């Protein structure tokens, strides 16, 4: 985690961003003082989802104890069988909702861990923290600036138990003699929450800057790709020796698309290559940053490639050193279609006058999920009233298994909830959230994986929906992440004339009630859901919760 702006991460593309300079850098790095202890699984305790309470000191090193508190969730994913991991955080506090990501990489030569941060609003990569674990305590260090002064930064993981741990980041301006806490977090495992990235609210979506917003330029890339690569073995030497490789690239979304992480693995006659690429969008400059790491380098590169898309082509540049000589590096990607793309890496040793292409990647999408509503095959009615699906087979008239197709995808959600229910209360609490819809059971079911950013602390919930083709009705269950051992009774119903009505008999504070869910505006990009209770068998209703959805492109 990182002081100041919650924590952030990284992400990115494909083999496309693996520069030759990364390998050159590995070969020229000085040999560290290597301890014998193997620590590649030191951070295994961190995998999963954690409820997090954060205390951030506003003016560390000043003697002031003034601080603010935040509550949120941290989700940590395993990479390279534990030798790397990435951590997403969402938290709410006095200044609103914040998001962040952290990338952890293990260096097997130095037996040390490397940790990097990215701030989603600032879009800049912080200096990495480096260190190791001893006696069950992890300490990583770096040098940074705070209020214009150079300081040492120390991150400490301690009190590590299976379902809890403590994190603290501190500053020192006297060479490490004394340390002032700046960021303190207590983490407790959220066992019910899925270990999966959720869509995040794009706080910059309503920006008024006239510059082009390219925050979703890489949306085409999410998913799994078959990758064929051609690599020049000895760039800038006059050599024409190339090696062919085949592999797979998996690209995962972060921050609702404003960042992403790609894992690439390929092999051929010349050997095997494995890497992760990190790409994040800077909303201030309206440019993308691309960085990478390999299991051997175990750290992000010192200089990310920076650039943007124009006329369907993205070009990203940085300056690096190869064999003691400074060169320019260019990574380009183009030919973007839903199922194919191509990228190239090139070097220049004459200031960009000429370029030598040394790495070519061709990507073909590997289908995984069933078609979304926008991709659903067309249907035609026959003379006898049956519906024929273009995929083959017949669906009986009145079959409503596609009622919730509108919900598939990513959403921002504005919530209004009564402070007290069935108490003649008229005070509403408003807050934000996100939700992702995904089909299951071959289309006969779906889930809504949601994050609810309550003022008192964010939590997760899941709506599970299943369709009964014989009864032609839906059953909807709600699972609250704060009470993972309890599933609400199902609400049962169907859509008629574009409105979905679902009912359940339940209890509230020990008294029997009738529950009603309503879905409206389902043919738009802003559908509406509401929940109401009745204590008189449905004669009168009190609406106590509304969700207004906005589609995330």
RAJOKA-V283126 format. One line per field, one symbol per residue. phi: phi as a letter, one per 30 degrees, with the letter a starting at -180 (. if undefined). psi: psi as a letter, one per 20 degrees, with the letter a starting at -180 (. if undefined). burial: + if it has 9 or more other ideal C-beta (glycine too) atoms within 8 Angstrom, else -. A space follows every 50 residues. Layout:
phi->???
psi->???
burial->???
This chain:
phi->.bdibhbbbbllcceecddedddddedcdddddcdddcbdcdcedddkbb dbccccddbdicidcdbbbbbabbcccdbhhjdaabbcbbbbaecjcbba bbccbccdddhbcbbbbbcdddibddedcblacbhibcbbbacbbbhicd bccbcbcbhdbebaacbbcbcbcbijdbbcebabbccbdcdddddadcdc dddcdcdceddddcdcdceecdkcbdbcbcbddbdhcidcdcbcbbabcc ccdbhijdaabccbbbbaedkcbbabcbbbccddchbccbbaaceddhad ddbddblacbhibcbbbacbcbhicdbccbcbbaidbebbabbbcbcbcb ijdbbcdbabbbcbdcdbddedddcdedbbdcdcidccdddjjbcdeidc dcecddddkcbcbccbbddbchbhcbccccacababcbdbhijdaabccb cccdedkdbcbbccbbccdddhbccbcbccddbddbcdddcblacbhibc bbbbcbbbhicdbccbcbcbhdccdbdbbbcbcbcbijdbbcdbabbccb dce
psi->rqqglcqrbarbbahhjoqhhghhgghiqqpropripokijhjhhipapp pppppophmqjiiqjprqqqqaqpppqpqlkiiqqqpqppqpahjbpqqr qpppppohgilqqppqqpphhhkqpqpqppbrppljpppqqrpaqpkiqp rqppppprlorhjqrppppqqpjkkjgqpophoppppppnhiqqmqpqqq pnijhkqjpiqpokikhjhhipbpppppqppphmqkiiqkpqpqqqaqpp pqqqkjiirrpppppqqahiaqpprqqppqpoigikqqpprrqrhghkqq qhoqqparppljppppqrprppkjpprqpppqpakprhiqrqqqpqqpjk kjgqpopipppppppoqgqqqrhiipqqqqprhjjqpppiiqrppqqipk ijhjhhipaqqqppqppphpqkkkqjpqpprrarqpppqrkkijrrqooq pomqhipqrqqppppppohgilqqppqpopiimijppqqqppbrppkjpp ppqqpaqoliqprpppppprkijrjmrpqqpqqpjlkjhqqopipqpoqp po.
burial->+++-++++++++++++++++++-+++------------+--++--+++++ +++++++--++------+++++++++++++-++++++++++++---++++ +++++++++-++++++++++--+-++-++++++---++++++-+-+---- ++++++++-+---+++++++++-------++++++-++++--+-+-++++ ++-+--------+++-++--++++++++++++--+-------++++++++ ++++++++++++++++++----+-+++++++++--++++++++++-++++ +--+++++----++++++-+++----++++++++-----+++++++++-- -----++++++++-++-----+---+--+------++++-----+---++ +++++-++++++++++++--++------+-+++++++++-----++++++ ++++---++++++++++++--++++++++++--+---+--+++++---++ ++++-+-+----++++++++-+---+++++++++-------+-+++++++ ++-
